[in-house]
Amino acid sequence: MADRPYVFYELTNAICSICLHKVEAKIVIEGERVYMHKLCPTHGRERALISTDAAFYRQQRAFLKPGQLVKKFNTPIRHGCPYDCGICPDHEQHGCLTIVEVTDHCNLTCPICYAESGPHRPTHRSLERIEFMLDCVVRNEGEPDIVQISGGEPTLHPQFFEILDAARRRPIKHLMVNTNGLRIAQDAAFAERLASYMPGFEVYLQFDSLRADALRDLRGADLRAIREQALERLDRLKVSTTLVVTLKKGVNDDEIGDIVAFALQHPCIRGVTLQPVQVAGRTENFNPARDRLTLGEVRQSLLRQTPWLKPQDVLPVPCHPDCLAMAYALKIGGEVIPLTGLIDPELLLTSDGSAIAYERSPALREQIFKTFSTGHAPAMQALSLKQLLCCLPLASAPEQLTYENIFRILIVQFMDAHSLDVRSVKRSCVHIVHPDGRVIPFDTFNLFYRDGREAQLNPRRHQWPAAAAD
């Protein structure tokens, strides 16, 4: 009898990339690659690449911690995931980061914009509506870990600083602004006022490439001079900054190491986020079969291009290991010291291998303190282990070791219609607030809920079951 050309690994649910009908899918491993095979009754078979690193894919399955529930669910379970967002009682994880979009307007027309923002969309949300959306985050989270003000380009909102003030009046631990940097670069007074929100504040700066051709492909313009001017101001004003790199295969994925090295030269930069293109919105000339980058492939490129990182330094993030991977390091005296790989990986997992022990494990806590209690970091004992082993920024630290000493690399992969795995969506910890107050996983928001798309879904086509009792 002939063997199949793959190993059947697990079963899940997915969606047809054409009709968005929920379908059964199997995850298979072929050599070092992981694929999703699915069959739509109407549109036939699909095969999507999930990972180029089968060993790391298996490791992701081991890095799981118990989910943390939101304080309040917002929608009932009616049709089943992913059609009940949200957050519905079937969702497994609270929002580590929640996005509040304040405008559809933007001063760029990026070919890869998931929100299809641009100068042609002049709509700003009212301050009253934005305050309502912030209240919805607090309703769900109590004391939200991170709230990110986004758009469009949020700095164009005529009441931008009133929005930041409104966020500051709420019990939000860490506030971010997601920006392309144009206004920071072009308006010195604006940048100086932005700095007044430090500490507990961060600029999430779009920074895709050091090359003109890649920037034109991804953003439609050569923005190198703008980025340099923005970073000069952010350095001078000591504003915590994360560089956000949207990666497209064959365009800028060979620059990961150069961008990390560039980031380490700037005192204001706290880390780099690597984010493969999500096939949603205005993804012009994007072919998923040709241009898709998986989390595993980005991690492999990061390790090849960054000599001071080893495989044990880049681990899955336990709240959502399918879509997040992290590396932490200390920046001290011009030296970069990886942190994550110094921990015995066996201690990261409980005895059954199914959950992160975190601070409940005395043995793990003891090794963390022993490892970090060196001449480099004598005050590391006061750091919360949870602050290190999570995707959250370190918002506070001992006097001897400040947030300025922490450098993190985070890989964030958002699922799209080709790769969406319902099992994984349930653990999504990056959420976005709908203007009507629902809080929705970012992955599903761009597929089903942005700009009224859910009204286009046909319940009969999706064969939704009868509504469950509220």
N, C-alpha and C positions, 0 to 999 in steps of 0.2 A: 504494500500500500504506500502511496506517495505521501510525503509530509507536506503540511502547509508551509508556506515560505515565511511564517512568522510565529511568534509565541503569543497566544491569547492571554492578556494580562488582567483585564477587568472590564466590567460592563457599566455603562452609565446612560444618561439621556443627553441628547444634544438637540439642535434645531437644523432644519433644512436651510441652507444659506439663501435659497430663492424665495420660498413661501413662508419661512419662519415657523413652520409646523414642527412641533416637538416630536422627535424620533428617537428610537433606541440606537445606541452606538456602542461599539466595542473598541477598547484600547488595545492595540497590538504592538509588539516589539519586533522589529526587523533589524538584527544586528545592533548597531548603536542608535538607531532611530526609533522614535515612537510615533505611531500614527493613530488617528481616529477614523474608523470606518463606520459610515452611517448610510441608511437607506430611507429615502422619502417615497411614499407610495405614488406620488405624482411626478417627482422630478428625478427619481432614480438614485443611483449610488454616488456617494462623495467620499473622498479620502483627503484628510487634512493632516499636515505635519504638526505634531505637538511638541516634539523635542528632538534634538540631535545628540542627546547625552542620556542614554538609557540608565546608566548607573546613577546619575544625579536625579533622574525622574523617580527612581525607586527611593532615593534618599528623601525626596520631597514628601513621599507618602509616610515616612517615619517621623517627620517633624511636624507633629500636630499637638496643639494644646487644647484644652476644653474651651469652647466658645464662650464669649462674654455677651450676655444679652443686653439689648437696649432697655431703658427704663419703661418705655411705652411703645407698643406696636401700633402701627398706623392704619393698616388695611387688613381685612379678613382674608382667609384662604378660600378662594372661590374656584379658580381654574387650574391651580398648580403652578409651581415655579417653571419658567420665569415670568408668568403673566399676572402675578398678584402684587407687584412692588407698589409701595413698600413703606416701611419695613413690615412684612407680614410675620405672623408667629412661626413660620417655617424657616425663617432666616436664622443662621447659626452664630453670627458674629456682629458685634456692635461696630460703629464707625471709628476706626483709628484716625482717619482723616475724613472730614466732611467738606464738600465744596459748595460754596454759595456763589452762583453766577449773577452778577449785578447788571450786566449789559450784554446785548448782542452786537454792539458796535465795536469796530476795530479799525486801526490805521494800517493794517496789512491785509492781504488776501492770500493767505498761505495755501498752497496746493494740497496740504495734508490736514487741514483744519477739520477736526471731528465735529465742531459746532457750526461749521459753514458761516463763520462770522466774517465781517468785512465792512468797508465804508458804505456798502449798499444796505446795511442793516442799522439804522440810526437809533433803534429802540433802547432806552434805558429803563430799568425797573425803578419804581418809585422808592424813596427812602422808607416809606411806610411798609411797602411790600417786602423790602429787604430786612427790615427789623422783624417782621413776621417770620421770615425764613430763618433768621438767626434764632428766634425763640423756638422754632421747631427743632433746631439742632439741640438746644438746651433741654427741651422737653424729652428728647430721645436719650441724650447722653448724660444729663445732669451737669457735669463739668467736662465739656468736650476736650479731648486731648489736642486736636489740631483742627482749626477752621481755616480754610483757604478761600480768600476772596478772589474770584476769577471772572471770566467773561466768555467771549469778547475780550477786549482789552480794558480791564477794570479801572485803570488810571485815567481813562477818558470820561468816566462818569462825573457829571458836574457836581455831585455831592460826595465825591470820593472820600475825603477826610471825615465827613460826617458819618460815613459808613464805618470807617475804622474806629471812630469814637463810639459808635453804637456797639460794635463788637467788643471794645474794651470795657463797656459797662456790664458785660455779661461774663459769667465765670468760665471763660475760655482760657485754657492753659497756654496755648501757643497759637499765634496768629500769623498767617502767611498771606502774601500777595503774589499771585501768579501773573507775570508781566513779560512783555517782549522787550522792555527796557528803553523804549524810545523816549518816553517822557522823562525818565531818570537821566538819560544822557543829554537831553536838550533843555532841561529846566533845572538849574542849580537850586533855586528856592524850593521847588517841589521835592528834590532829593533831600534837602536839609530838613524839611518838615517830616518827611518819611522817617528819618533817623530818630525823631523824637519819640517814636513808638517803641524803641528798644528799651529794655530787653524783652524776651518773650515774643519777639517779632522776627520775621524772616522774609526775605525777597526770594521768590521762586522764579529764577531768571531763565528764560528761554535761551539756550546756548547749544546749537546743534552741530556746529562745525567751525574749524579754523580756516576753511577754504571757501573761496567765493563761489565755485561751481556747485558745491554741495548746498550752500545756502540758497542759491537761486532755485535749485531743484526742490528744496523743502519749504522755503519761505517766499520764493518769488523775487528776492532781492539780496544783494550783497550787504549784509548787516555787520560786517566786521568792525568798522569804525564806531558804529553805535554801541556795540558790545564793549569795546575798549573804553569808551568814554563813560558808559554806565558803571563798569567795574572800577574805574579810577575813582569815581565819586563814592561808590559803596565802600571801597577800601579806606578812603580818607575819612569817611563818616563812621566807619566801623559798624556797618549794618550787616548782620548775619545774612548770608546768601547761599542758596543752593543752585548749582547749574543743572538745568533740565535739558537732557539731550534726547531728542526724538530721533530714533535710529531707523534707517531704511537700508536694506541689504544692497550692497554694491554702491552705495552713495556715500555713507559716512561711518559705516561699521568698522572700517580700518583705522578710525581716529580715536577709538575709545581710550587707548593708553596715552595718546598725546593730550587729550582733553583732561584726563585725570592729572597728568603731570602739570599741565597749565593751571589747573585749579589749586594745586598745592603751592603754587607760587604766590597766590593772592591771600593775604591775611583775613579778608572778609569771608572767604568761601568755606563753608562748613561741610560741603560734600557735593557729590555728583549723583544725579538720578538718571538712569539709562532706561529709556522707554521706547520699545519698538512701536512702530506705527500701528494704530488700531484701524481696521478697515471699517470706517464709519464716516459719515459726513462727506466732505469734499476731498476724497482721496483720489485725486486725478492721476491717471496713468499708473495706478498701483495694481499690480497683478499678484494676487495672493500666492499663487503657485510659484512665482518667480521671486517676489520681493519679501515674502514673509520671513521675519526673524522670530525665533522662539526664545524663551527665557534661557533654556539650556545653551543655545548657540551664543547668545550674548555673554553668558557667563564664561563659556570657552574662549571667546574673543578677549574678554577682560583679562583672563588669566594669561593668555598668550602675550598680550600687549602691556601688561603691568608686572614687571619682574619681581617686585617686593610682595606680591600676593601669591599664595599657594592655594591649592584646592580646598584645604581645610579652613581657609580664611573667608570663603564666600559660601554662606549657609542659607538654606531656606528660612524664611520668616515664619515662625510657627503659627501665627494667627491666620495666614493664608499662604501656605507654602507652595501651592500650585503656581501662583502668580507673582510672588515676591521673593527676592533673595537679597542678602545684605552682607556687607563687610564693614567692620568698624576698625579704626586705627587711632593712635595718638600722634599728634604733631607736637614734637618737643625739640627745641634747639635745632631745627632744620632736619631732624630725623623723623621718619615715619615708622611707627611700630604697630604692626597688625595686632589686633586684640582677639578677634573671634577665634582664630586658630590656636590660641594658647589654652583653650579650655578643652579638657578631655571630652570628646564627643559622647562617650558612654554616659557621662554624668548629665548630659543635656536631656536625656530621655528617662522616663520612668522605667521600672522593671519590665513592663509589658510592651515598651517601645512605642506607646501610642500617644504620649503627651509630654510636653515640656515640663520639667520639674519646677522651673523658676525658683522663687525664693522659698518654696516649701521644702526644698532639699537642703538639709544642713551640709551634706558632703559637697554639693555643688557650690553653695555659698562660701564654704571654707576655702575651696580651691580658687574661686574667683578672687577672694580677698588676698590669699597668699600670692597668687600670680601678679596681681596689680599693685601689691604693697611693695614696690621697689623704689629705688632712688629716682626713677622717672616719675612715679605717681604715688607719693606717700599717703595721699588722702583718699585713695580709691575706695577705702572701706566704706566711706559715706555715700558712695554711689549706689543707687538702686540697680540691682541686677536686671530688673524689668526694663529700666531705661536703656540698658545696653543691648539686650537681646530682643529688640523690637524695632519696627520701622519708624518709631517716633523719634523726633529730634530730642536731644538732651536739653531740656528747657532750663534746668538748674543743676548746679554742681558745687562741690566744695570750693572754697576760695583758692586753694592751691592748684586745683585742676578745673578750669572753666570750660564753658562750651567752646571757646576759641581753640582749645586743644583737641577737640574731637573732630575727626574726619570720617564721614560715612559714605559708602557707595551703595546705592540701592538700585536694584533692577526691578522695574514694575512692568508687568505685561498685562494689558487689558484684553480680554477675550472679545472676539467678534463673531459674526454669524457663521464663519467657517470653523472656528475652534471652540465655540461656547460649549462648556461642560456644566450641566445643571448641578451636578454634585459639587463642583467648585464654586459656582455662583453663590450657593448657599453660604459659603464662608467668606464672601467678599467683604473687606473691611475699608474700602475706599468708597464713600457714598457721596451722593449729590442731592441737594434739596430741590424738589420740584416747586415751582411758584405756588402751587396749591397746598403746599405743606407736607406732601409725602416725601420721605427720605428713601432714595433708591440707589441700589448698587450702580456704580459708574458703568460697569460692563453692559448692563441691560438698559440703562437710561438712553444711551446713544442708539441702541437698536430699536427700542419699543416706545420710549416715552418722550423723547425730545421733539419739540415743535409739533405736538399733537399727533405723533405717529401711531399711538395706540388706537386712535379712532379708525385707522385704516385696517386694523386686524379684524378678520372675520371669525367669530367664535365657532361657527359650524365647520369652517375649513380646518380649524385647529382641533376639532372634535373635543372641545372642552367638556368635562363632566358637569353634571348638575351642580349648582352652587351649594356649597356647604353652609351650615348654619353659622351665622356671625357669632 
